[in-house]
Every structure is written in C-alpha cells, then in structure tokens.
Amino acid sequence: MCMHINKSLKTRCHAIRSAMNKYNTTARAIGHEALDWKKVSTYGSLAKFELLRECRTDICSEPWSQSANRQAANHSLKVERAKEECVQLNVEVRRLATWMRDEEADMTAAIARLRAEGTDMLATEVQRVKACHE
C-alpha cells in the first residue's frame, strides 16, 4: 500500500500540489495548520499523513489500513499470478515438447536424405550432432 501511495504521489504531484494549495487556503481561513509540500512529498505511509487523520471518519479503523490485511491482499494477488504463471508454463512445456519432437524428426529425415544422396560423411557428422543433443 505504501508503495502505491508513493507512486501515486510522484505521478500526480502537480494535481496534489494544486489540491494542497486549495486545502491550505481553506485551512488558513478556518484556523487549521497548512500543509508543507516537502513534508507531504516524503510521506511513506498513511500514518504520517496528518490530513487523513483529520477526516470525518477514522481511516485507521478501516480494514484496508491494517498491515495484516494489506499483506493478505498482496499474498492473494501473488497466488493468483502464480496460478496464471502455471497455466502459461503448461502451454510453453507443450510447445517445447512439440519443438523437440519436430527437431528429432527433422534431423532423422535430414540424415536419411543425406545418405540417399550419397553424402555419407556429412550424414555421419549430422548423426554425431544429433547424438550430442539427445
């Protein structure tokens, strides 16, 4: 979650600065402390973001703000990605097995063709290369 917040802060810094300027104008008008951009840009977690603490609802009690729940969500996403990876690996294994079978057939056919053409020395060399790859 912290990484997502940091990434969002960096990618949307102009919009955040604009919103922060509007917030500071309003905060000064009602007597609240203004935010400093240097502090806001270095916030690494929700706990450090004072603006969120002053909201109507306490976000610290929300399920998504608890570290254990965020870790569980991350692990759940990793398990889903692992399942997708297994499916993709099964596809790639089939492709590799097919390629190996086709390569074997091509080498055998090439050796037979070379022997039929009377180039036994070249056929013997291809046979040797084929044996090295088995």
Secondary structure, DSSP 4 states (H G I P E B T S, - for coil): -HHHHHHHHHHTHHHHHHHHHHHHHHHHHHTPPPP-HHHHHT--SGGG-HHHHTSSS-GGGSGGGSHHHHHHHHHHHHHHHHHHHHHHHHHHHHHHHHHHHHHHHHHHHHHHHHHHHT-HHHHHHHHHHHHHH-
